[in-house]
Amino acid sequence: MVDTPDISEIGDRTWCLRSELGGRNLFQYLIGSADGQELALVDTGVTSTPREVVLPALRSLGLAPDRVRVVVVTHPDVDHQGGLAAIRELCPSALLACGFYDRAMVGQPEQLLSDRYQPYLAEYELGYGADEVAWIRSNYGGPTPIDLAFSGGERLRVGERVLEVHHAPGHSAGHLVLFERDTGQLFSSDAIHGKACPGTDGGPAMCPTYEEVDSYLGSIELVRRLSPEQLHSGHWPIRSGAEVDAFLGESRAFVERVDEILLSRLEEPATLADLCAAVQQNAGPWQSELHLLMFCVHGHVRRLQRQGLLEALDSSASPRVFRRT
């Protein structure tokens, strides 16, 4: 149990809870009403986070767990929804919410493993190893019914405060971001990635892991249109003012760079693993394992196929091989 949780007040009655996971910062957010009677929690961390981070933070702030009225899981990843079952026990008054298109994976952790983390194993021979799968299972929590599924356009009230719910897909199909227009604070979680997810030392700890390229670009444009004063994410440091635009520009530039790298590499036949290696060599390096590039690289491959710029040589082969048309 954490005796002195790492809490930052990032706005009036708004707190960032920080912990570390795998060499990266991990953030959850508490958003409170002026009278302190209602709270919203953004993301739940891994299985242990509610008891080791969220509950001590509430105690430190003098807030009772039953004041948490809604918990929003922004997307299905073990470090964002893994604590959901524990939150259900600790905050029984809270409604549990996530994106409509992510509901199955958020509520059923084993489906998270099969559908999100291992979809490329059979076709491309790329995926997580046995030790990584064991770690995921130990941290993804238990099956938990979801009370609310948002599609974007909804408004969450926390006392007198209003949080706009926006659908920001790309990293996942149902990824949500929350925007408080009155303060200009946008809680973006993992919707936007820049060119790397930083480690606690500031270095490039993990490659971008968006999956659907056009959706991801649309979410970058969504954030630009909302024009937030501050961007509060799941792992990245706070961006304010002009830093937000710079981060969005960096994110778009990375997408364009990956397209260039893949088209150059595909002058010769290549597997998905070959393409991941090319991106690692020319756009990295990152401290993460090479196979984590499978998400964004596969998304670019699908997009380039739709554009008629590459083709699969043999759709029955495993692993599948591609080349530029």
Protein Blocks (a to p, Z undefined) as FASTA:
>chain_A
ZZbdcdddfbghiacddddeehiacdddddddfkopaccdehjbjfklmmmmmmmmmmmn
opafklpmbdcdfbdcfklmmmmmmmmmmmmmbccdddfklmmmmmmmmlmmmmmmmmmm
mmnopacdfklmmmmmmmnopadddfbdcebhiacdehjbccdddddehjbmklccdddf
knopacekjmbgbjbdcdfkopafbacfbfblmlmmmmmmmmmmnopabdcdfkbccdeh
jlmmmmmmmmmmmmmmmmmmmmmmmmpgcdfklmmmmmmmmmmccfbdfklmmmmmmmmm
mmmmmnopaccfblkbccdddddZZ
